[in-house]
Amino acid sequence: MPPKNINIYCDESCHLENDREAVMVLGGIYCDESDVRRVSGAIRGIKDRHGVSPEFEIKWTKVSPGALSFYRELVAFFLNDPSVRFRGVLIPDKSILDHKAYEQTHDDWYYKMYYYMLRYVFSAPHAYSVYIDIKDTQGAQKTRNLHDVLCNSIHDFDHQTIRKVQQIRSHESSLLQLADLLIGAIAYENRGMVGSPAKLQLIDDLKSGLGDKILTRTSSFGATKFNLLRWQPNGDAA
């Protein structure tokens, strides 16, 4: 197989240690670098068909009855385009973590979760560029640290496989926004929330296309379109 350049657009929900949310989700949309322009154009086309501004930022928090048809077409696009794939890690209850027992900080654990998410995607002889949504003022240093951790974990000491880990703003990338939408659906389902019929409809669409338990349990290893790891503190999947 000839080597490809692959882009991964990553986002996260409730990653802070003391944010009073138990469920945490990390996830990334990935596709060949050569497909990024086409996919971004397809998403712009969906916006145009629904009268949505090209600058409108796709977000789970913006899902509403009035925008439901737009968001359903986005989900359908993800399900039907074979070049666009998703990998995520679900932490059902981060409040039970005991960092002291493992002699680590919350940041150390955060980097470990990113590794668990991305190691499934990394595959020789391909090269990868990882893009992460800007979250806070400490992001630049955390991004550099994450790049080093990921490269060291796969013995990529010259950064030839993982070419870069870079912060971008979510409004700059429709693929990053699509990752936010899928992460939001996973978090909503695992929090047992039922307050938004529009969000429940999108969750039903994902289940219809991928399987009834797709948002709550660990996927089979061979699941490449949508692959989720349900992580437990003892290191086991469930």
C-alpha positions as CSV (number, residue, x, y, z in Angstrom):
1,M,0.0,0.0,0.0
2,P,1.5,3.4,-1.0
3,P,1.9,5.8,1.9
4,K,-0.8,8.4,2.4
5,N,-1.0,11.6,4.3
6,I,-3.9,11.4,6.7
7,N,-5.5,14.3,8.7
8,I,-7.2,13.8,12.1
9,Y,-9.4,16.5,13.5
10,C,-9.9,16.0,17.3
11,D,-12.2,17.4,19.9
12,E,-13.2,16.6,23.4
13,S,-16.1,17.0,25.8
14,C,-15.6,17.7,29.6
15,H,-11.9,17.1,29.7
16,L,-11.2,19.2,32.7
17,E,-10.6,17.5,36.0
18,N,-13.0,19.4,38.2
19,D,-15.8,20.4,35.8
20,R,-18.4,18.4,37.7
21,E,-19.2,16.3,34.7
22,A,-18.6,12.6,35.0
23,V,-18.8,11.6,31.4
24,M,-15.8,12.6,29.2
25,V,-15.4,11.9,25.5
26,L,-12.4,12.3,23.2
27,G,-12.9,11.8,19.5
28,G,-11.5,12.5,16.0
29,I,-12.7,12.6,12.4
30,Y,-10.1,11.4,10.0
31,C,-9.6,11.1,6.3
32,D,-6.9,11.2,3.6
33,E,-5.5,14.7,3.2
34,S,-6.4,14.5,-0.4
35,D,-10.1,14.2,0.5
36,V,-10.3,17.2,2.9
37,R,-11.1,19.8,0.2
38,R,-13.9,17.6,-1.3
39,V,-15.4,16.8,2.1
40,S,-15.3,20.4,3.2
41,G,-17.0,21.4,0.0
42,A,-19.7,18.8,0.5
43,I,-20.5,20.2,3.9
44,R,-20.7,23.7,2.5
45,G,-23.1,22.3,-0.1
46,I,-25.3,20.9,2.7
47,K,-25.3,24.3,4.4
48,D,-26.3,26.0,1.1
49,R,-29.2,23.6,0.6
50,H,-30.6,24.4,4.0
51,G,-30.0,28.1,3.8
52,V,-27.3,28.0,6.4
53,S,-24.5,30.6,6.3
54,P,-21.1,29.3,5.2
55,E,-19.7,30.7,8.4
56,F,-22.2,28.9,10.6
57,E,-20.3,26.7,13.1
58,I,-21.6,23.1,13.4
59,K,-21.9,22.2,17.1
60,W,-23.9,19.7,19.1
61,T,-25.0,22.5,21.4
62,K,-26.7,24.2,18.5
63,V,-28.8,21.3,17.5
64,S,-32.5,22.4,17.6
65,P,-35.8,21.5,16.0
66,G,-35.5,24.4,13.5
67,A,-32.1,23.1,12.3
68,L,-32.9,19.4,12.6
69,S,-33.1,18.7,8.8
70,F,-29.7,20.3,8.3
71,Y,-28.1,18.2,11.1
72,R,-29.7,15.0,9.9
73,E,-28.3,15.5,6.4
74,L,-24.8,16.1,8.0
75,V,-25.2,12.8,9.9
76,A,-26.3,11.0,6.7
77,F,-23.3,12.5,4.9
78,F,-21.0,11.1,7.5
79,L,-22.6,7.7,7.4
80,N,-22.6,7.5,3.6
81,D,-19.2,8.9,2.7
82,P,-16.6,6.0,3.0
83,S,-13.6,8.4,3.2
84,V,-14.7,10.0,6.5
85,R,-14.2,7.9,9.7
86,F,-14.4,8.4,13.4
87,R,-12.5,7.1,16.4
88,G,-13.4,8.0,20.0
89,V,-12.8,7.1,23.6
90,L,-15.6,7.3,26.1
91,I,-14.8,7.7,29.8
92,P,-18.1,6.9,31.6
93,D,-17.1,8.4,35.0
94,K,-13.9,10.3,35.3
95,S,-14.8,11.3,38.9
96,I,-13.6,7.9,40.2
97,L,-10.1,8.3,38.8
98,D,-7.3,8.0,41.3
99,H,-4.3,9.8,39.8
100,K,-2.2,9.5,42.9
101,A,-2.4,5.7,42.8
102,Y,-0.9,5.7,39.4
103,E,1.6,8.5,40.2
104,Q,0.3,10.7,37.4
105,T,-1.3,14.1,37.0
106,H,-4.6,14.7,35.2
107,D,-2.6,16.0,32.2
108,D,-0.6,12.8,32.2
109,W,-3.8,10.8,32.1
110,Y,-5.2,13.1,29.4
111,Y,-2.3,12.5,27.1
112,K,-2.7,8.7,27.8
113,M,-6.4,8.9,26.7
114,Y,-5.3,10.7,23.5
115,Y,-2.9,7.9,22.8
116,Y,-5.6,5.2,23.4
117,M,-7.8,7.1,20.9
118,L,-5.2,7.6,18.2
119,R,-3.2,4.4,18.3
120,Y,-6.1,2.7,16.6
121,V,-5.7,5.2,13.7
122,F,-2.0,5.2,13.3
123,S,-0.7,2.6,10.8
124,A,2.6,2.3,8.9
125,P,3.6,3.5,6.3
126,H,1.2,6.4,6.4
127,A,2.0,9.9,7.9
128,Y,-0.4,11.9,10.1
129,S,-1.3,15.4,10.9
130,V,-3.3,15.9,14.1
131,Y,-5.4,19.0,14.5
132,I,-6.9,19.8,17.9
133,D,-9.5,22.5,18.9
134,I,-8.1,25.3,20.9
135,K,-9.5,25.1,24.5
136,D,-7.5,27.3,26.8
137,T,-4.3,29.4,27.2
138,Q,-2.3,26.4,28.2
139,G,-3.1,24.6,24.9
140,A,0.1,25.4,23.0
141,Q,2.3,23.7,25.6
142,K,-0.1,20.8,26.0
143,T,-0.1,20.3,22.3
144,R,3.7,20.1,22.2
145,N,3.7,17.7,25.0
146,L,1.0,15.6,23.3
147,H,3.1,15.5,20.1
148,D,6.1,14.2,22.0
149,V,4.1,11.6,23.9
150,L,2.4,10.3,20.8
151,C,5.7,10.1,18.9
152,N,7.5,8.4,21.7
153,S,4.8,5.9,22.2
154,I,5.2,4.5,18.7
155,H,9.0,5.1,18.5
156,D,8.6,7.9,16.0
157,F,11.5,9.9,17.4
158,D,12.1,11.9,14.2
159,H,8.4,12.8,13.8
160,Q,8.1,11.2,10.4
161,T,4.9,9.3,11.1
162,I,3.2,11.9,13.3
163,R,4.2,15.0,11.4
164,K,2.5,17.5,13.6
165,V,0.0,18.0,16.3
166,Q,-1.4,21.5,15.9
167,Q,-4.1,23.7,17.4
168,I,-6.7,25.2,15.2
169,R,-9.9,27.1,15.9
170,S,-13.0,25.1,15.4
171,H,-14.6,27.6,13.0
172,E,-11.6,27.0,10.6
173,S,-12.5,23.4,10.0
174,S,-15.8,21.8,9.1
175,L,-14.3,18.4,9.8
176,L,-13.4,19.4,13.4
177,Q,-17.0,20.7,13.7
178,L,-18.3,17.3,12.6
179,A,-16.2,15.7,15.3
180,D,-17.8,17.9,17.8
181,L,-21.3,16.8,16.6
182,L,-20.4,13.1,17.0
183,I,-18.7,13.6,20.4
184,G,-21.8,15.5,21.6
185,A,-24.0,12.6,20.6
186,I,-21.9,10.1,22.5
187,A,-21.8,12.3,25.6
188,Y,-25.6,13.0,25.5
189,E,-26.4,9.3,25.2
190,N,-24.1,8.2,28.0
191,R,-25.4,10.9,30.3
192,G,-28.9,9.5,29.8
193,M,-30.2,12.9,28.7
194,V,-33.6,13.1,27.0
195,G,-34.5,16.8,27.0
196,S,-34.0,17.5,23.3
197,P,-36.1,15.6,20.7
198,A,-33.9,16.9,18.0
199,K,-30.8,15.6,19.6
200,L,-32.5,12.2,20.2
201,Q,-33.4,12.1,16.5
202,L,-29.7,12.5,15.5
203,I,-28.8,9.7,18.0
204,D,-31.5,7.5,16.5
205,D,-30.0,8.2,13.0
206,L,-26.6,7.1,14.2
207,K,-27.9,4.0,15.8
208,S,-29.9,3.1,12.7
209,G,-26.8,3.5,10.5
210,L,-24.3,1.9,12.8
211,G,-26.0,-0.3,15.4
212,D,-28.1,0.2,18.5
213,K,-25.2,0.1,21.1
214,I,-22.7,2.0,19.0
215,L,-22.6,5.1,21.3
216,T,-22.3,3.2,24.6
217,R,-20.0,0.2,24.2
218,T,-16.6,-0.7,22.8
219,S,-16.7,-1.4,19.1
220,S,-15.3,-4.5,17.4
221,F,-11.7,-4.1,16.4
222,G,-12.7,-4.3,12.7
223,A,-15.1,-1.4,12.9
224,T,-13.4,1.3,10.9
225,K,-16.3,3.7,10.0
226,F,-17.1,4.4,13.7
227,N,-14.9,2.9,16.4
228,L,-15.4,3.7,20.1
229,L,-13.4,2.5,23.1
230,R,-15.3,2.5,26.4
231,W,-12.4,3.0,28.8
232,Q,-12.3,1.8,32.4
233,P,-9.9,2.9,35.1
234,N,-8.4,-0.6,35.3
235,G,-7.5,-0.4,31.7
236,D,-10.2,-2.7,30.4
237,A,-12.7,-2.0,27.8
238,A,-16.4,-2.6,28.3
